[in-house]
Every structure is written in C-alpha cells, then in structure tokens.
C-alpha cells in the first residue's frame, strides 16, 4: 500500500527544539521543503480523523457581539451597538466578551485534536518556543492548515476583528489589509512570562480561550502608558478579548498555576506598514467604509 501524505508528514525527521530556538537555517529549509506535504496532510487528517462534531462557526461568538456584528454588516449605521459592547480599560485598550464561554469547549476540543494529530506545527518561537502554540496564518511556516480552521480564522479576521479595529482605533484603517496570528498556552513552570514589548502590528487582538472551569494564577497582561507612566495589569476571563494598538507597550506577568490559552491576532498594512510612529493623521471614514473587506492579496510578509 502506498504511503499517504499524512503518514509521510507524521514520520518526517523534525528539527530539534534547540535548532528552532537558535533559528538555525535548516529549520527554515525544513518548513519550506515540506510545506505542500503538511498542507495536504492536514486536509487528509481532517477528512479521515478530524472529529466533525466540532463545528467552528459563528455560534462560538458571544451572542450579543454576534448579533451586533451581523446587524452592522447589514446596516453599518447601526455599528454603535458593536462599540457599546467594548469598554476602554486602559488608554486605547478595549475589552469585551468575544467568545461564548459555554461554547469554548468546542474550539478547545478541536485544538486538542489538532495537537494530537502528530503533524508538525511550527510553534510561535518568535516570542517563546511555546509547547502548545501554533502559527495560524497561511503566511507563516508550518501553520495550522486544516480547511475548517482556516475558514473560521479568516471569517474571524474579516467579519469581526477588522471592523471592530476600525471602529475603536480609527487610524488603523488603511493599515489593516494583512493578517497574522498564533496561539499560545502559558504553562506554570515552563513558558511563564514575556518581557515588556510592542507588537509589529497596527492593531492586536488578544482572545482568552480558557474554559469557565479552568483557573490559572498570575499571567495578567501589564500595559504601560509611555506618556504618563501609568501601569495597569489586566486579567482575562474565559472568552474575553483585549484589543489595542500594536505600539502600546505590554507584558505578560508570570503564570503561577494552571495554564492560560490565547489567540493573538495582528493586522497591519502591506509590507508590515503601521500608522505610527510618524504617519499622517487619520482621515475620517464613513461607517460604510469600516464595514468592508480589503481586496489586497496576502503579501507573504511574516513578522516572525
């Protein structure tokens, strides 16, 4: 019997953790040479082994947010219903219930199946070599290429993240045609902290994926205002999200117990363009313009 691409992907010789940490050129070659095999393997896995009971669709979103988003796509002049769901918890940092906590188990169960599939996934080692993280966007090497997840991911970006970004942070308009994303799982005693940094994005959306029964200690996101030196630590509740400019300095505090699961999603312009630090002042745009999808093709630029 001929070897399938799924079997081939599972048995390929993989880079060592040390090689990935050191960004050895052989690691890039590994992902590049096997890219088509891994994409085909993920499609084969989903068809043969992926549990079809895990439906990734709009039902995963918080009902109030879903209704407001759907209404605004039909009539952009009703977008205030979306804006009212977000609370400014730090200068230019907004929080809202994004996913329905009672439905998060579906997404998490699907992701658990993904990590059990034994198909190579590239962890987000541009930040930390996270043991239960994955690159989500097709521009990234070794990304999560299952068709079901990719459909869900692109709808999240296009239908939810981009118009919300334009509504809350208007200067991101025009610098939001390109997407980038990864998942992380902070584990006590392992990958536990992230130093103060800014993101190479126009806007960052950080979504917590913890289930209601999953508790964790520490691991708040600490934001730093460079103007007035204000510092504030914000903790996540299941399914909540924080959205902010990429140039807002922030850090993850040490996790002391349990695990914290998150999606980190970025938007920026072609070639990594952002509206700061010295870009032109943003021009007023209409509600109708906010609720549109750019026709720019993915440019292939990956921040890491």
Order of alpha helices (4+ residues) and beta strands (2+ residues): alpha-alpha-alpha-alpha-alpha-beta-beta-alpha-alpha-alpha-beta-beta-beta-beta-beta-beta-beta-beta-beta-beta-alpha
